[in-house]
């Protein structure tokens, strides 16, 4: 199993908005998220929002890839995948100024 994790900062004035977006995702869009996961090559995703002392938060994302899928494959497939879900999700998620790609891991191993 190959996995990756990364974090993004959410500014204090947008934390509530991001929590609402994740609530909408969880309530109405999990099937679209699941379809995207199957197509781009991952089978587990965990998301945490860790509050900071200043009121901002760190979004922590953890993914486990399907056999034979690596970070580069995932990034390429994720950017190419389009669906009703991504037409809803991508502009909302992107409005937080999050990068459109993931850098190279500095340390990675399979357990």
C-alpha positions as CSV (number, residue, x, y, z in Angstrom):
1,X,0.0,0.0,0.0
2,X,1.2,3.5,-0.9
3,X,-0.1,6.5,1.0
4,X,0.4,10.2,1.2
5,X,-0.6,13.1,3.4
6,X,-0.4,16.8,3.1
7,X,-1.7,20.0,4.8
8,X,-3.0,23.3,3.7
9,X,-3.7,26.4,5.8
10,X,-7.3,27.7,5.9
11,X,-7.4,31.4,7.0
12,X,-9.4,32.2,10.2
13,X,-12.1,34.2,8.2
14,X,-12.8,31.1,6.0
15,X,-12.7,28.2,8.5
16,X,-16.5,28.2,9.0
17,X,-17.1,28.3,5.3
18,X,-14.7,25.4,4.8
19,X,-16.5,23.4,7.5
20,X,-19.8,24.1,5.7
21,X,-18.3,22.9,2.4
22,X,-17.2,19.6,4.0
23,X,-20.6,19.2,5.6
24,X,-22.2,19.7,2.2
25,X,-19.7,17.1,0.7
26,X,-20.5,14.6,3.5
27,X,-24.3,15.1,3.2
28,X,-24.8,15.3,-0.5
29,X,-21.8,14.4,-2.6
30,X,-20.1,11.3,-1.2
31,X,-21.1,9.1,-4.2
32,X,-19.4,11.6,-6.5
33,X,-16.3,11.6,-4.3
34,X,-16.3,7.8,-4.3
35,X,-16.6,7.6,-8.1
36,X,-13.7,10.0,-8.4
37,X,-11.6,8.0,-6.0
38,X,-12.2,4.8,-8.0
39,X,-11.3,6.5,-11.3
40,X,-8.1,8.3,-10.1
41,X,-6.8,5.3,-8.1
42,X,-7.3,5.7,-4.4
43,X,-9.5,3.8,-2.0
44,X,-9.2,5.6,1.4
45,X,-9.3,9.3,2.2
46,X,-9.2,10.9,5.6
47,X,-9.6,14.7,6.2
48,X,-9.1,16.6,9.4
49,X,-9.4,20.3,10.2
50,X,-6.9,21.1,13.0
51,X,-7.5,24.4,14.7
52,X,-4.6,26.8,15.3
53,X,-4.3,29.2,18.2
54,X,-4.9,32.2,16.0
55,X,-8.3,30.9,14.7
56,X,-7.0,29.6,11.4
57,X,-6.9,25.9,10.7
58,X,-4.8,23.3,9.0
59,X,-6.5,21.0,6.6
60,X,-4.9,17.6,6.8
61,X,-5.5,15.1,4.0
62,X,-4.5,11.5,4.0
63,X,-4.9,9.1,1.0
64,X,-4.2,5.4,0.4
65,X,-3.6,4.6,-3.2
66,X,-4.7,1.5,-5.1
67,X,-2.0,-1.0,-5.9
68,X,0.4,0.3,-8.5
69,X,-0.7,4.0,-8.2
70,X,1.8,6.6,-7.0
71,X,1.7,10.3,-6.2
72,X,2.6,11.3,-9.8
73,X,-0.1,9.0,-11.3
74,X,-2.6,10.2,-8.8
75,X,-1.9,13.9,-9.5
76,X,-2.1,13.4,-13.2
77,X,-5.4,11.4,-13.0
78,X,-6.9,13.8,-10.5
79,X,-6.3,16.9,-12.7
80,X,-7.7,15.1,-15.8
81,X,-10.8,13.6,-14.1
82,X,-14.0,15.6,-14.8
83,X,-17.6,14.8,-13.6
84,X,-20.7,16.4,-12.2
85,X,-19.0,16.1,-8.8
86,X,-15.8,17.8,-9.9
87,X,-17.7,20.6,-11.5
88,X,-19.3,21.2,-8.1
89,X,-16.3,20.5,-5.9
90,X,-13.3,21.9,-7.7
91,X,-14.2,25.6,-7.8
92,X,-15.4,25.6,-4.2
93,X,-12.3,23.7,-3.0
94,X,-10.0,25.8,-5.2
95,X,-11.5,29.1,-3.8
96,X,-9.5,28.5,-0.7
97,X,-6.3,29.1,-2.7
98,X,-5.2,25.6,-2.4
99,X,-2.5,24.4,-4.8
100,X,-3.6,22.3,-7.8
101,X,-0.8,19.8,-7.4
102,X,1.0,17.9,-4.7
103,X,4.8,18.0,-4.5
104,X,7.2,15.1,-4.3
105,X,7.3,13.1,-1.0
106,X,10.5,13.4,0.9
107,X,10.0,10.1,2.6
108,X,7.6,7.3,1.7
109,X,7.4,3.7,2.5
110,X,4.9,0.8,2.3
111,X,3.9,-1.0,5.4
